[in-house]
């Protein structure tokens, strides 16, 4: 009872924590939308929504690959550097035509992912160590290959970055297709079930005959490939290749989107819909702070607060 004789309201944590993990990201997106509708001028405009959809594309695509890796109990810190490496490849091989340049960039991303996967799956290196090495080495290699910013003047690349179909930018169409493909893989394929099983208990997966090492290798290759796609699209949108800045620290946004979306860091579960919502949440958060003239440092502080809250909720649920 309270001091005035009213019964005290108690929150059942066993129900509240899972509920927050399940729906918290959607509440966050809704809250930011309402805030911007009320306090941000011109937020409710077609041009603004188009801009938001285009800007969220790199983080969204990276988050898809990151979600698969985290679902296995791993992590990939190198995705930003793989973006930079793919951007450098675009510039270096553009003389052979845009198709060849894009293919080389994608192969480079997949190769980087294969190195990460081989270290984790076959050499037994911890994922955070293996991908940290690739994060540093990949960025360094991209700067060796392309030491400075290089403008892209190819019509095909320009069309990829600025073109549209049915009034929707190609970048948005590509990200939507990739989301659909990853959802299908996770929910409808044996490979998707293996990812979750390995993340839940890798040792049990090995004992039951699952191809654990091969699955881990493929997961990291896919993550590297998706990072390369993000790098290609970012280069096409910017019409320039700048390995020094492209993708820098973007891996933090991708990890945040995945964790906020409900995929636990310890693995064993993957939520693609939540990951998409998490990427949108991160984009809206950054956009809101910028539109209200807050310095960039506040963006990093806000992202830190969001991921700490998400990890706390996930940890509390894991205790149940």
C-alpha positions as CSV (number, residue, x, y, z in Angstrom):
1,X,0.0,0.0,0.0
2,X,1.1,3.6,-0.7
3,X,1.0,6.4,1.9
4,X,-2.4,7.5,0.7
5,X,-3.9,4.1,0.9
6,X,-3.7,3.2,-2.8
7,X,-2.3,-0.1,-3.8
8,X,1.2,0.1,-5.2
9,X,1.7,-0.6,-8.9
10,X,4.4,-3.2,-9.4
11,X,6.0,-4.0,-12.8
12,X,6.5,-7.6,-13.5
13,X,10.0,-7.7,-14.9
14,X,9.6,-11.2,-16.2
15,X,7.1,-9.9,-18.6
16,X,8.3,-6.3,-19.1
17,X,11.9,-7.2,-20.2
18,X,10.9,-9.6,-23.0
19,X,8.2,-7.2,-24.1
20,X,10.7,-4.4,-24.4
21,X,13.1,-6.5,-26.3
22,X,10.4,-7.6,-28.7
23,X,8.7,-4.2,-29.3
24,X,11.1,-1.5,-27.9
25,X,12.7,-0.7,-31.2
26,X,9.3,-0.1,-32.8
27,X,8.3,2.2,-30.0
28,X,11.5,4.1,-30.4
29,X,10.9,4.6,-34.1
30,X,7.3,5.7,-33.4
31,X,8.5,8.1,-30.7
32,X,11.1,9.7,-33.0
33,X,8.5,10.0,-35.8
34,X,6.0,11.7,-33.6
35,X,8.7,14.1,-32.2
36,X,9.8,15.1,-35.7
37,X,6.3,15.5,-36.9
38,X,5.7,18.0,-34.1
39,X,9.0,19.8,-33.7
40,X,10.9,19.4,-37.0
41,X,9.9,21.7,-39.9
42,X,9.2,20.1,-43.3
43,X,9.7,16.6,-41.9
44,X,6.4,15.4,-43.4
45,X,7.5,15.8,-47.0
46,X,8.1,13.3,-49.8
47,X,11.6,14.7,-50.4
48,X,12.5,14.2,-46.7
49,X,11.3,10.6,-46.6
50,X,13.2,9.9,-49.9
51,X,16.4,11.4,-48.3
52,X,16.0,9.3,-45.2
53,X,15.4,6.1,-47.2
54,X,18.5,6.7,-49.3
55,X,20.7,7.6,-46.3
56,X,19.7,4.6,-44.3
57,X,20.7,2.2,-47.1
58,X,24.4,1.5,-46.2
59,X,23.6,0.9,-42.5
60,X,20.6,-1.3,-43.4
61,X,22.6,-3.5,-45.8
62,X,25.5,-3.8,-43.4
63,X,23.1,-4.7,-40.6
64,X,21.7,-7.6,-42.6
65,X,25.1,-9.2,-42.8
66,X,25.9,-8.3,-39.2
67,X,22.7,-9.9,-38.0
68,X,23.7,-13.2,-39.6
69,X,27.1,-13.1,-38.0
70,X,25.8,-12.1,-34.5
71,X,23.2,-14.9,-34.7
72,X,26.1,-17.4,-34.8
73,X,27.6,-15.8,-31.7
74,X,30.2,-13.8,-33.6
75,X,30.8,-10.2,-34.6
76,X,32.3,-8.4,-37.6
77,X,34.2,-5.2,-36.9
78,X,35.6,-5.0,-40.4
79,X,32.5,-4.1,-42.5
80,X,33.4,-0.4,-42.6
81,X,36.9,-1.2,-43.9
82,X,35.4,-3.7,-46.5
83,X,33.2,-0.8,-47.7
84,X,36.3,1.3,-48.2
85,X,38.1,-1.6,-50.0
86,X,35.2,-2.1,-52.4
87,X,35.1,1.7,-53.0
88,X,38.8,1.6,-53.9
89,X,38.2,-1.3,-56.3
90,X,35.4,0.6,-58.1
91,X,37.9,3.5,-58.8
92,X,40.8,1.2,-59.8
93,X,38.8,-1.0,-62.2
94,X,36.3,1.5,-63.6
95,X,38.4,1.8,-66.8
96,X,37.2,-1.8,-67.7
97,X,33.6,-0.7,-67.4
98,X,31.1,-0.3,-64.5
99,X,30.0,-4.0,-64.5
100,X,33.6,-5.3,-64.2
101,X,34.4,-2.7,-61.5
102,X,31.3,-3.6,-59.5
103,X,32.1,-7.3,-59.8
104,X,35.7,-6.9,-58.7
105,X,34.5,-4.8,-55.7
106,X,32.0,-7.5,-54.7
107,X,34.7,-10.3,-55.1
108,X,37.0,-8.2,-52.9
109,X,34.4,-8.0,-50.2
110,X,33.6,-11.7,-50.3
111,X,37.3,-12.4,-50.2
112,X,37.7,-10.3,-47.1
113,X,34.8,-12.1,-45.5
114,X,36.3,-15.4,-46.5
115,X,39.5,-14.5,-44.6
116,X,37.5,-13.6,-41.5
117,X,35.5,-16.8,-41.8
118,X,38.6,-19.0,-42.2
119,X,40.3,-17.4,-39.2
120,X,37.2,-17.9,-37.0
121,X,36.0,-21.3,-38.3
122,X,39.2,-23.1,-39.0
123,X,42.0,-21.3,-37.1
124,X,39.9,-20.9,-34.0
125,X,40.6,-17.1,-33.7
126,X,38.0,-15.2,-31.8
127,X,35.7,-13.3,-34.1
128,X,36.4,-9.9,-32.4
129,X,40.2,-10.4,-32.9
130,X,40.0,-11.7,-36.5
131,X,37.7,-9.0,-37.7
132,X,39.6,-6.3,-35.8
133,X,42.7,-7.3,-37.7
134,X,40.7,-7.1,-41.0
135,X,39.3,-3.7,-39.9
136,X,42.8,-2.3,-39.6
137,X,44.4,-4.1,-42.5
138,X,41.5,-3.6,-44.9
139,X,41.4,0.1,-44.3
140,X,45.2,0.3,-44.8
141,X,45.1,-1.8,-48.0
142,X,42.4,0.4,-49.4
143,X,44.5,3.5,-48.7
144,X,47.5,1.9,-50.3
145,X,45.5,1.2,-53.4
146,X,43.8,4.6,-53.5
147,X,45.6,7.1,-51.3
148,X,43.2,10.0,-52.0
149,X,39.7,10.8,-53.0
150,X,38.9,10.0,-56.6
151,X,35.8,11.4,-58.4
152,X,33.6,9.0,-60.3
153,X,32.3,10.3,-63.6
154,X,31.0,7.1,-65.1
155,X,27.3,7.4,-66.4
156,X,26.5,3.8,-65.2
157,X,27.7,4.4,-61.7
158,X,26.0,7.8,-61.7
159,X,22.7,6.2,-62.7
160,X,23.0,3.6,-60.0
161,X,23.5,6.2,-57.3
162,X,20.9,8.8,-58.6
163,X,18.5,6.8,-60.8
164,X,15.1,5.6,-59.8
165,X,12.3,3.2,-60.9
166,X,8.6,4.0,-60.3
167,X,9.7,7.1,-58.4
168,X,11.8,5.1,-55.9
169,X,15.6,5.3,-56.0
170,X,17.5,2.2,-57.1
171,X,19.4,2.2,-53.8
172,X,16.1,1.7,-51.9
173,X,15.0,-1.0,-54.3
174,X,18.3,-2.9,-53.9
175,X,18.1,-2.7,-50.1
176,X,14.5,-3.9,-50.1
177,X,15.4,-6.9,-52.3
178,X,18.3,-7.8,-50.1
179,X,16.1,-7.6,-47.0
180,X,13.6,-10.0,-48.7
181,X,16.4,-12.4,-49.7
182,X,17.9,-12.5,-46.1
183,X,14.4,-13.0,-44.6
184,X,13.8,-15.9,-47.0
185,X,17.2,-17.4,-46.1
186,X,16.7,-17.1,-42.4
187,X,13.1,-18.4,-42.3
188,X,12.8,-20.8,-45.1
189,X,16.2,-22.5,-45.7
190,X,18.2,-25.2,-43.9
191,X,21.1,-22.8,-43.9
192,X,19.1,-20.3,-41.9
193,X,18.2,-22.9,-39.3
194,X,21.9,-23.9,-39.1
195,X,22.9,-20.3,-38.3
196,X,20.5,-20.2,-35.4
197,X,21.4,-23.6,-34.1
198,X,25.2,-22.9,-34.2
199,X,24.6,-19.6,-32.3
200,X,22.5,-21.4,-29.7
201,X,25.0,-24.1,-29.0
202,X,28.0,-24.6,-31.3
203,X,29.3,-27.7,-29.5
204,X,25.9,-29.3,-29.8
205,X,25.8,-28.5,-33.5
206,X,29.1,-30.2,-34.0
207,X,28.0,-33.3,-32.1
208,X,24.8,-33.5,-34.1
209,X,26.7,-33.5,-37.4
210,X,26.0,-29.9,-38.6
211,X,28.7,-28.5,-40.9
212,X,29.6,-25.8,-38.4
213,X,32.8,-24.6,-39.9
214,X,31.5,-24.4,-43.4
215,X,28.4,-22.6,-42.2
216,X,30.5,-20.0,-40.3
217,X,32.7,-19.5,-43.3
218,X,29.7,-18.8,-45.6
219,X,28.2,-16.5,-43.0
220,X,31.3,-14.3,-42.9
221,X,31.6,-14.4,-46.7
222,X,28.0,-13.1,-47.0
223,X,28.7,-10.4,-44.4
224,X,31.7,-9.3,-46.5
225,X,29.7,-9.4,-49.7
226,X,26.9,-7.3,-48.2
227,X,29.5,-4.8,-46.9
228,X,30.9,-4.6,-50.5
229,X,27.4,-3.9,-51.8
230,X,27.0,-1.1,-49.3
231,X,30.4,0.3,-50.4
232,X,29.4,0.2,-54.0
233,X,26.1,1.9,-53.4
234,X,27.7,4.5,-51.1
235,X,30.3,5.3,-53.8
236,X,27.6,5.5,-56.5
237,X,25.6,7.9,-54.3
238,X,28.5,10.1,-53.5
239,X,30.0,9.9,-57.0
240,X,33.4,9.6,-55.4
241,X,35.6,7.0,-53.9
242,X,37.3,8.0,-50.6
243,X,38.7,5.1,-48.7
244,X,39.8,7.4,-45.9
245,X,36.3,8.3,-44.9
246,X,33.8,5.9,-46.4
247,X,32.5,3.4,-43.9
248,X,34.5,4.8,-41.0
249,X,32.8,3.7,-37.7
250,X,29.7,2.6,-39.6
251,X,30.2,-0.9,-38.0
252,X,29.1,0.6,-34.7
253,X,25.8,1.7,-36.3
254,X,25.3,-1.7,-37.8
255,X,25.9,-3.5,-34.5
256,X,23.6,-1.1,-32.7
257,X,20.8,-1.7,-35.2
258,X,21.1,-5.4,-34.9
259,X,21.2,-5.4,-31.0
260,X,18.4,-2.8,-30.7
261,X,16.4,-4.9,-33.1
262,X,16.4,-7.9,-30.7
263,X,19.1,-10.1,-32.0
264,X,21.1,-11.1,-28.8
265,X,24.9,-10.7,-28.9
266,X,25.3,-14.2,-27.6
267,X,23.7,-15.6,-30.7
268,X,21.0,-18.3,-31.2
269,X,18.4,-15.9,-32.6
270,X,18.0,-13.5,-35.5
271,X,15.4,-10.9,-36.0
272,X,15.6,-9.3,-39.5
273,X,12.4,-7.2,-39.1
274,X,13.8,-5.8,-35.8
275,X,17.2,-5.2,-37.5
276,X,15.5,-3.2,-40.3
277,X,13.6,-1.2,-37.6
278,X,16.9,-0.7,-35.7
279,X,18.6,0.7,-38.8
280,X,15.7,3.1,-39.3
281,X,15.9,4.1,-35.6
282,X,19.6,4.9,-35.9
283,X,19.0,7.0,-39.1
284,X,16.1,8.9,-37.5
285,X,18.2,9.5,-34.4
286,X,21.1,10.9,-36.3
287,X,18.8,13.0,-38.6
288,X,16.9,14.4,-35.7
289,X,20.0,15.6,-33.9
290,X,21.4,17.1,-37.1
291,X,18.1,18.9,-37.9
292,X,18.1,20.4,-34.4
293,X,21.7,21.7,-34.8
294,X,23.3,19.5,-32.2
295,X,27.0,18.7,-32.7
296,X,28.1,15.3,-34.2
297,X,29.5,14.3,-30.8
298,X,25.9,14.1,-29.5
299,X,25.1,11.5,-32.1
300,X,27.8,9.2,-30.8
301,X,26.6,9.7,-27.2
302,X,23.0,9.0,-28.2
303,X,24.0,5.8,-30.1
304,X,26.0,4.7,-27.1
305,X,23.0,5.2,-24.8
306,X,20.8,3.2,-27.2
307,X,23.1,0.2,-27.4
308,X,23.7,0.1,-23.6
309,X,20.0,0.1,-23.1
310,X,19.5,-2.7,-25.6
311,X,22.3,-4.8,-24.2
312,X,20.9,-4.4,-20.7
313,X,17.5,-5.5,-21.8
314,X,19.0,-8.5,-23.5
315,X,21.1,-9.4,-20.5
316,X,18.1,-9.2,-18.2
317,X,16.1,-11.5,-20.4
318,X,19.0,-13.9,-20.5
319,X,18.8,-14.3,-16.8
320,X,15.2,-15.5,-16.9
